[in-house]
């Protein structure tokens, strides 16, 4: 897995280079490394990012539960991280992954399976 900008295999990710929000979070767009489909968006704190880098599996911070979670820990649909990229403003991450199943809790391959018109009343 590629390291985050400014880090090497022997060092921790260059966390101070990233622009975290006031809660210590950064959005992470998750993309299928084979199809390039956008699968989901999650939030990461420094611990989630470190765990992701160390384990090679995507970890996130659940804003609703207030805790760390590993994608697939209950469903088995883990995401093996191939590469972590940083956007030009250093305030968003892109995780390129090989998913082991659907990304969405509904069973859809991607969380982005509906158009705006499909949810309007």
N, C-alpha and C positions, 0 to 999 in steps of 0.2 A: 504494500500500500504506500502511496506517495505521502510524504510528510507535508505538514502545513508550512507555508512560507516561513523561511527563517529557521527551520529546525532540521535536524538530521536524525538518523536512526539512533544515535547515541544520546540524544537530548530530548527533553520534553518539548511539546509543541510551543511555538512562539506566541503564547497567549496574549501578552501585552500588546502585540501588534494589532490585535482584533479590536473592533469597536463594539463593546458590549452595551446593551441598553441599561437603563437605571436599575433593573432587577438582576443584572448580571447575566442576561440571556442574549442569544444571537439566533436569528432564524436560520434553518437549514433546509434547503430544497433537496429532495431526494430524487435522483434520476437513475433509471435503469441503464447500466453501462453498455448493454448490448443493443437495446432498441432506442435509446435516448428519450424514452417516454418519461414525463414527470410523474412520479408515483405519489408523493406526499410532501407536506411541509411540516417540520417539527421544530421544536425549540431546544437549544442546547445551552447548558451552562459549562463552566470550565471542567467540572467533574465528568459530565457526559462526553465532552470532547476528548478528555484524557482516556476514559474507558474505551471509547471508540478507537482511538489510535492504538491503545495497548492490546485490545482483544481482536480487532479487525471486524467487529460487528457493530452495527449502528445502535447507539444509546442516545436517549433524549431526556429532557426535563419535562415532566408533566405539569403544566400550569394548573390544571384542574385538581390533580391529586397532591401537588406539591412534593413530588418525589422523582427520583431517577427511575428510568425504565429502559430495558433492552427490547428493541423491536423484535417481536416473535417470542417473547418469554412465555406467553400463555398459548398463542396460536401455533407456534412452531415456524411461523413465516419470518425467519430471521433475514437480515440483510447483510451480506458480506460486503464490506466497504473496499472498493478497489482504489479509490482516490478521493481525497478531500481537496476541493478547490476553494479559493477565497475570491470574492468579487472585488472590483476596482476600488470601492470605498472601504473595503475591509470590514463591512458590517453585515454580510450575509455569506453563508457557506453553501457549497454545492457538494453533496455526497453522491458520488457515482458508485452504484452498488450492483451486485448480483443478488436479486431477491430469491428466496426459497419458497415463494408463494405469493398470494395476493398481498398488496400493501394495505388495502382498506379493511377496516373492521367489518364492513358490510359483505366482504368476500369479493369485491370488485378488484381488478388488477391494480387500478389507480384510484386514489381518492377523488380525482377530477373526472368523474364519469358522467356528470350532468351539465347541461348548459344553464345559463341564467333563466332562460324562458321556462325551463322545466321545473323550477322551484318557485316561480312567481305565482301568487294567488289568482 
